[in-house]
Amino acid sequence: MSHGVDLEETGSTTAGGLALLGGRLSGRRIAVGVLSSLLLTAHGTWSVSAAQRLEVAIDGVVLPVLVDDLGRWVRSGGRQRSELGTWLSLLDPSSREGVLKLLQAPVLTRRSFGQQMLRSWAAKPLLNALSVLIQVDSGTTRASDLVLETLERLLSESSSVTTLDVLEALPVDSLRLDLDALAQAGQRWQQSLERQQGLTRELARERLDSPLLSRSKLPTANVHRRDLGLPTEHRRDDLNLQIWTPEQAQRSSWILVMPGLGGDPDHFHWLADGLARAGWSVVLLEHPGSDSQAIQELLEGRQTFDGARALRQRLDDMTATIDAQARGDLPIPGDRVVLIGHSLGALTALLAMGTQPVSDLTRTCSQALRDLPLTNLSLLIQCELAAGDVLKALDRPKQLEAVVAFNSFGSLLWPDPRPGSTPPPLMVLGGTLDLITPPLDEQLTVLGSLGTHPSSRAVIAEGASHFSAIRIEPNASPGQSEDLFQLSEDLVGVQPESVQDIFLGEVVHFLQQVETSEGLKASRHGLRDRIRWHRLNREDTLDLVQDLQ
């Protein structure tokens, strides 16, 4: 799943600026009344054209400035001598550096699908929050619409857009940049980042098991792959399935794998091949309308995207495939099914566990979105789906044996354990560099709520990201890929193939224990290919979440 803001670019830069700015602006060290009167005397009447007027609200003081002066001051690194520079020099060095970083930090980039995200439901909270920070005198045009139009135009002309770019481009009579509100938001964002970083620190304190957990040794039996079209009632065209089977089926269950938003079956060949070699028959499911082709059409402006509709289709795809296997229309052996999903595919699998989400998500979402969740973009997705009235649990399929959820989310849906029958075994997997579905707020919270089965567990890899589970196969040209997800190392995280190897071994270990009805007792902590990873039971997971609240 790829959404909106390029977190790996903006997360650290913006957070750094916000932290410095949030440390505390030093205007209170100056006689605010005297400073205000000086400013009013010096700039009581503007003689510049309307498009150049800007007010900067900072620590209770309003500084009238020229947008061009602000741009020159920022681009000089705060060194330019000017009247504006004189006023901003009254800030302490850390706050001044924070202002510079905030104005220079990218708001959106093309690489983050910014142009398409701007027209999505998830853009509304972002634009509303930006409209509070950058207030405009826009006449009859809504401020958020004006900001939207300006961002789209800027992204069509440049690969990235900064806050300063927006200020310089807004076609309005006057602007106000509210750095006080930005500082308050910065403090909240910084606290959220610190919580996520706290998880990494806590896990780093764990002693590695001795001897270290060994690399899983998977069988080397031949695996057969074939493609199949499955007719369904809810789709005009057949569903495309990739079927991976071992020479001799050794398991009583089969596995259904569902990619995330914008994902394809090809991204998970590594998982299907490994599980098939371990004796399971595996079906990789394609989801037309929310696969890579659909996202490519979205990027090219040829279609819009409806998240609620996509999830409904995915739930129907999953149910139709399970029912077809049970009827014998899908030639896959097995009396039980294991559901594996990545991101939005993981949410689909979690809903199949049959536990109803909380009923009143409107108020929950209002609170969650008020703080502009840039460190957990899944909150935007959960609230979009809630607004689409699609977040309803399915009747649990009677064949369901277990659920494996890569980079899952659902903290707003299942914040606490829900009453009812014991759910099937649940395994959640994530990485400490994931700011789309961060493990502390998402995977570990969901495990605490839904993972009450004794075999349930979390596996967290240090340095892994939201995209570590995606395998991109290069074409003949070195360093190139035909895939939509041409992701940099910053987004993929460290050593993705090693992370995938760890995850594969852990999935096999989990499924073997599910087969033998063996519960997970002690948590384990391993090192493989210089990557630290952690297998956590539910008790230790709950303790971690509570300690880092």
Buried (B, 14 or more C-beta within 10 A) or exposed (E): BBBBBBBBBBBBBBBBBBBBBBBBBBBEEEEEEEBBEEBEEEBEEEEEEEBBBBBBBBBEBBBBBBBEBBBBBBBEEBEEEBEBBEBBEBBBEBBBBBBBBBBBBBBBBBBBBBBBBBBBBBBBBBBBBBBBBBBBEBEEEEBBEBBBBBBBEBBEEEEBBBBBBBBBBBEBEBBBBBBBBBBBBBBBBBEBBBBBEBBBEBBEEBEBBEEEBEEBEBBEEEBEBEEBEBEBEEBEEEBBBBBBBBEEBEBEBBBBBBBBBBBBBBBBBBBBBBBBBBBBBBBBBBBBBBBBBBBEBBBEEEEEBBBBEBBBBBBBBBBBBBBBBBEEEBEBEBEBBBBBBBBBBBBBBBBBBBBBBBEEBEEBBEEBBEBBBBBBBBBBBBBBBBBBEBBEBBEBBEBBBBBBBBBBBBBBBBBEBBEEEEBBBBBBBBBBBBBBBBBBBBBBBBBBBBBBBBBBBBBBBBBBBBBBBBBBEEEEEEEEEEBBBEBEEEBBBBBBEBBBBBBBBBBBBBBBBBBEEEBBEEBBBBBBEEBBBBBBBBEBBBBBBEEBE
